[in-house]
Amino acid sequence: MDPIARSAGTALVGAMATDAWHQARAATVAVWRRTRPDRADHIAAELESLRTQVLTAREHHDPDTEQALAGAWRLHLQQLVDAHPAFADELRRLLDDHLNPALAAHERTRHEQARRDGAPYGGAPYGGMPYAGGRHDGAQYRGIQYEQA
């Protein structure tokens, strides 16, 4: 998995529970408006739904759900990078300029370390879940729909 897609997916979900979410969301949607304008409105709505799930997971002290949501977005972003390699540059700018700065200092440090080490947040490949091909991120159980690349 591309380290930028992995880090951006995790940071995106982490930023949803911060006070800086609205700015991070606006920057994320702006990336879609530049690269996939036909999908931008759908992504904006999906991000709001996802934020509700993340906040609920944090309220219920459910890190497994939060990790599954991050895993789903890591895969989603990877699909876009695979289909449109130039998207990785947009993700890098989004991550460096908007998502990482939105995170709390301790989360930002963990994300930066994981990015350097090549492992997603949590340290284990694929969000700590075994991977033998196919989807193992729980997305199918949470109603997440993947955009066609």
Long-range contacts (C-beta under 8 A, 24 or more apart in sequence): 1-74, 1-78, 1-120, 1-126, 2-78, 2-81, 2-88, 3-115, 3-118, 4-81, 4-88, 4-91, 4-92, 4-95, 5-74, 5-77, 5-78, 5-80, 5-81, 5-88, 5-91, 6-74, 6-78, 6-114, 6-115, 6-120, 7-95, 7-111, 7-114, 7-115, 7-120, 8-73, 8-74, 8-77, 8-91, 8-92, 8-94, 8-95, 8-99, 9-70, 9-71, 9-72, 9-73, 9-74, 9-75, 9-76, 9-77, 9-78, 9-120, 10-70, 10-73, 10-74, 10-111, 10-114, 10-120, 10-121, 11-95, 11-99, 11-100, 11-102, 11-103, 11-111, 12-70, 12-73, 12-99, 13-50, 13-54, 13-66, 13-69, 13-70, 13-73, 14-70, 14-99, 14-102, 14-103, 14-107, 14-111, 14-121, 15-98, 15-99, 15-102, 15-103, 16-47, 16-50, 16-51, 16-54, 16-55, 17-51, 17-54, 17-55, 17-58, 18-102, 18-103, 18-104, 20-101, 20-102, 21-51, 21-102, 23-98, 23-102, 24-98, 24-99, 24-102, 25-51, 27-94, 27-97, 27-98, 27-99, 28-94, 28-98, 28-99, 31-90, 31-91, 31-94, 34-90, 35-84, 35-86, 35-87, 35-90, 36-80, 36-84, 36-147, 39-147, 42-147, 43-147, 46-144, 46-145, 50-144, 53-142, 65-138, 65-142, 67-121, 67-122, 67-127, 67-128, 67-129, 68-127, 68-129, 68-137, 68-138, 68-139, 68-142, 69-138, 69-142, 69-144, 70-120, 70-121, 70-127, 71-120, 71-126, 71-127, 71-129, 71-136, 71-137, 71-138, 71-139, 72-137, 72-138, 72-139, 72-142, 72-144, 74-120, 74-126, 74-127, 74-137, 75-135, 75-137, 75-139, 75-146, 76-144, 76-146, 76-147, 79-146, 79-147, 79-149, 80-147, 80-149, 82-149, 83-149, 84-149
